[in-house]
């Protein structure tokens, strides 16, 4: 399941849940949608807080379409 983590000025993409759990302490879920969850995470080394998005479905036309729509909205 793909993950995307960002903080002010930074964005990191991960494709494996172990990449995220090894590096971050996962916090509370901020929002849960049909295709994804948004949650807080803290970097274990720098103690920086990140907002992360985890896509619940690996792939699919609806997930890609929803992600493209969300990106378009964020660019506005």
N, C-alpha and C positions, 0 to 999 in steps of 0.2 A: 504494500500500500504506500503510495507516495506521501511524503510529508513536505511541508514548506514552512520554514521558520524565519521570522524577520524581526528586526528591531530597527530603530531609526537609522536609515542609511545602509542597512545590510539585509541581504536575503540569501538564504541557503536552502538548497533542495536536497532531500534524501529519498532514496528509493527503498530502503530497508528499515523496518522498525528497530532493529538492533543498533543501527547507526545512531538513532535518536536516543534510545534508552541508555546506551553506553556513555553518551556525552552530556545528557541533560537529565535533571530531576523533573519529572512531569508533575504539573500542578492540576488545579481544578479546571474542569471544562467550562468555558465561558459561554459557548453557544453550540447547539447541536442542530444540524440541518439534515435534509434527506440524504445528501451525498457526502457530507463532511462534518467534522467536529473542529471547533476552534478552542484551543486551550492554552494555558500559560505554562512555560517551561523555564528552568533556570540552568544556565551553563555551570557545570561543576567546577571548571577551572577558573573562569573569570567572574562568576556569580552574577553575570548579566541576565536580565529577564528578557524573554522572547515571547512573542505570540506565535503559536504554531497552528497549522491547519493540517488535519489528517483526513485524506479521502477514504471513505468507507468501502468503496468498490474499486477494484483494481483498474478497470478500464470499461469503456462502453461509450456509445454515442451520446447518451443522455448526460453522462458525467463530463465528457469533453465539451458538449454544448453549454452546460451550466457553467463550467470553468471559463469558457470564452466570453459568455455574457457577463460574468462577474468581473473579468479583466477589463472589458469595455466600460463597465460602470465605474470601476476604480480609476480609469484613465480620464474620465470626464471632469 
